[in-house]
Amino acid sequence: MEKIRWGIIGAGGIADRRAIPALLEDKNNEIVAVLDKAGDVAKMVAQKYGVKHYFTDVEELFKTVECDAVYIATPVFCHKEQALLALEYGVNVFMEKPISLNEKEGKEILDAFKAKGKQLTIGYMMGFHNLHQKAASLIKEGKLGSVNLFKMQFSCWYPEIAGAWRQKKALGGGGCIMDLAVHCMELFMNITGEDIEKIKGFFATRTFGYEVEDTAVITFKSESGILGHIDVNFNVPDSCAPSRLEIYGTDGSIFAEGTLGQEEVGKLRFLYAPQGGYEAQQIRTVTKPKSYCGKGANIYTKQFKVFGDIIKSGKCDYTCAERALRIQALCDEIYENNCY
Ligand SMILES: NC(=O)c1ccc[n+]([C@@H]2O[C@H](COP(=O)([O-])OP(=O)(O)OC[C@H]3O[C@@H](n4cnc5c(N)ncnc54)[C@H](O)[C@@H]3O)[C@@H](O)[C@H]2O)c1
């Protein structure tokens, strides 16, 4: 396989804004077809990127154009049907997060891909951010000592928009938990390499008139006992909500700001001060941190490169999809046991 021939399914949102430019940044990718339910969007996006074929019907795409992979970036309620259709035509799938509306659907998708030996990857790209990889390596090298607490804050402003699929439970599966908290759960698993064993959440719709949650606080416990906290909101102004990631260990801590998102930006400070005996004076001379910055690379390009390498190897790697399925199960659990 020289270049990976990609079809795009759901072209108007994140596909046009981030994914297609990211795919084209790597000369190993070629886009051979663009599809969108809205014909004008399919045509506009195809013309913008010089793609000859555009469609509104998924089956017609597969019958007309040969693809090695498709990138699916449609509303969550479309994921299962479109992924399984791609599989029927023997096409590898890179699908946007979350994997599906619920765990049951996600399992059906993943089991089908495993049975047919085709690659399925879900678009959790934040682990490719250089600062999140820095956090992971500091932990792995033991620089934080024993990690005890992991906190994440990720919010945006998402008011009522007529026809928005994310604001309907049946179409998006939920609100800020399905949209934002899933990234935080993935980041925790990605950075620590641990599963989340127990999870509980409070959520509510406080500000907007839609039916899904616009605010949520989640607490969890990992397999080794790390305690975690996630808060996500759709009702905090964008300019007042730089994301936060805090990790506390017995020898050091990490504070990252502005790193959760679509760009490799933000800052990370690492404080290191292994303690001796008890210091009754409690004089807090703050340790001088080591500071690191986002490098500005394209995190989407990096995730597509990993996907491309997998399909070129002729083998499948379901690590990412399995993690996405686990995240889905955790979301189901939070929704089922709302602590109100
Ligand atoms: N990883 C990320 O950074 C990121 C960011 C945003 C969205 N997403 C995910 O990407 C997916 C799409 O989100 P979005 O924000 O781009 O949504 P969007 O609504 O902005 O765009 C979706 C596009 O799909 C089209 N579409 C709708 N139904 C379709 C169907 N049945 N068949 C074909 N096309 C259809 C729409 O016309 C639209 O052009 C979701 O799963 C979302 O969670 C991921």
The ligand as a MOL file (V3000), in Angstrom:
LIG
                    3D

  0  0  0     0  0            999 V3000
M  V30 BEGIN CTAB
M  V30 COUNTS 44 48 0 0 0
M  V30 BEGIN ATOM
M  V30 1 N -11.8310 14.4760 18.5620 0
M  V30 2 C -12.2420 15.6990 18.4410 0
M  V30 3 O -11.4780 16.6550 18.5540 0
M  V30 4 C -13.6830 16.0060 18.1240 0
M  V30 5 C -14.1220 17.3250 18.0680 0
M  V30 6 C -15.4470 17.5570 17.6880 0
M  V30 7 C -16.2940 16.4990 17.4150 0
M  V30 8 N -15.8390 15.2310 17.5390 0 CHG=1
M  V30 9 C -16.7120 14.0780 17.2400 0
M  V30 10 O -16.8990 14.0500 15.8060 0
M  V30 11 C -18.2260 13.6280 15.5150 0
M  V30 12 C -18.9080 14.7330 14.7170 0
M  V30 13 O -18.9530 15.9070 15.4760 0
M  V30 14 P -18.9710 17.3600 14.7790 0
M  V30 15 O -18.7290 18.3410 15.8500 0
M  V30 16 O -18.0970 17.3720 13.6030 0 CHG=-1
M  V30 17 O -20.5080 17.4060 14.3200 0
M  V30 18 P -21.1550 18.4010 13.2610 0
M  V30 19 O -22.5980 18.3270 13.4860 0
M  V30 20 O -20.4660 19.7190 13.3110 0
M  V30 21 O -20.7690 17.7440 11.8520 0
M  V30 22 C -21.2580 16.4650 11.4890 0
M  V30 23 C -21.3850 16.3760 9.9860 0
M  V30 24 O -22.0010 15.1010 9.6950 0
M  V30 25 C -23.0640 15.3090 8.7800 0
M  V30 26 N -24.0670 14.2460 9.0110 0
M  V30 27 C -25.0570 14.2130 9.9290 0
M  V30 28 N -25.7340 13.0510 9.8490 0
M  V30 29 C -25.1460 12.3540 8.8560 0
M  V30 30 C -25.3900 11.0750 8.3000 0
M  V30 31 N -26.3710 10.2740 8.7550 0
M  V30 32 N -24.6050 10.6730 7.2870 0
M  V30 33 C -23.6300 11.4570 6.8020 0
M  V30 34 N -23.3500 12.6770 7.2850 0
M  V30 35 C -24.1000 13.1120 8.3130 0
M  V30 36 C -23.5870 16.6910 9.0410 0
M  V30 37 O -24.2680 17.2160 7.8850 0
M  V30 38 C -22.3040 17.4450 9.3700 0
M  V30 39 O -21.7020 17.9670 8.2120 0
M  V30 40 C -18.8690 13.3060 16.8580 0
M  V30 41 O -18.6690 11.9640 17.1540 0
M  V30 42 C -18.0920 14.1800 17.8310 0
M  V30 43 O -18.1320 13.7070 19.1590 0
M  V30 44 C -14.5460 14.9560 17.8700 0
M  V30 END ATOM
M  V30 BEGIN BOND
M  V30 1 1 1 2
M  V30 2 2 2 3
M  V30 3 1 2 4
M  V30 4 1 4 5
M  V30 5 2 4 44
M  V30 6 2 5 6
M  V30 7 1 6 7
M  V30 8 2 7 8
M  V30 9 1 8 9
M  V30 10 1 8 44
M  V30 11 1 9 10
M  V30 12 1 9 42
M  V30 13 1 10 11
M  V30 14 1 11 12
M  V30 15 1 11 40
M  V30 16 1 12 13
M  V30 17 1 13 14
M  V30 18 2 14 15
M  V30 19 1 14 16
M  V30 20 1 14 17
M  V30 21 1 17 18
M  V30 22 2 18 19
M  V30 23 1 18 20
M  V30 24 1 18 21
M  V30 25 1 21 22
M  V30 26 1 22 23
M  V30 27 1 23 24
M  V30 28 1 23 38
M  V30 29 1 24 25
M  V30 30 1 25 26
M  V30 31 1 25 36
M  V30 32 1 26 27
M  V30 33 1 26 35
M  V30 34 2 27 28
M  V30 35 1 28 29
M  V30 36 1 29 30
M  V30 37 2 29 35
M  V30 38 1 30 31
M  V30 39 2 30 32
M  V30 40 1 32 33
M  V30 41 2 33 34
M  V30 42 1 34 35
M  V30 43 1 36 37
M  V30 44 1 36 38
M  V30 45 1 38 39
M  V30 46 1 40 41
M  V30 47 1 40 42
M  V30 48 1 42 43
M  V30 END BOND
M  V30 END CTAB
M  END
